[in-house]
Amino acid sequence: MGGEYRITGDKYPRMRRPRGRRKLVFAVIASVAALGLIGWGTLQLIDVFTGGGDRATAASSKADCPTGASPSATPTTASAAAKALPEPGKITVNVFNATPRSGLAKKTADELKKRGFRIGDVGNATREYDKKVKGVGILFGPEASLDTSLPVLGTQLADAERRTDAGRKGTAVDLIIGTGFKALTSKADADKALAELTDPAPTSTATKKNC
């Protein structure tokens, strides 16, 4: 520039921001931080005086609340099915002897009759089974007897094998005595097994306690 206001020399004035604006920015930031701390402290005090600690304690207690087992109030599917099993007096049993020992079929049939079962045919086993049953015996019946008559009869001879035939007619079942047979299950044990089969103990279900 020329004229009266000409600048001479090689040094120029340094331009600086006004110090007042910088102080103002720092003051605003400090105020915001102070207000945040005050608000947080106020919330903590409100939480203490309004029972926030009690809620935390209650939540912790519920988390630690143990579960207890109590008998189910309603019968399970298994117990309902068990109660549908036929009584011994409604089961007809044919007793066949597949061993060389004579008189075993009649003796076994008489004992089953004393225990409440109906007795059908009594005699020697057919050629298919005669002297070919190695275990204590075979319980044989129609397909429908697998979950009805055979389990009930099985309480009288616990180790007997169970078989069914889908083409067999009627409801009677067979007890084929094998060479391993010595005697029927003792009456006391058979009665206990029958009681457990027809009236099982109620199952337990987990329930939460109110703590």
Summary of the structure (lengths in Angstrom):
residues: 211
radius of gyration: 45.5
end to end distance: 91.3
largest distance: 151.8
contacts: 510
relative contact order: 0.16
helix: 43%
strand: 18%
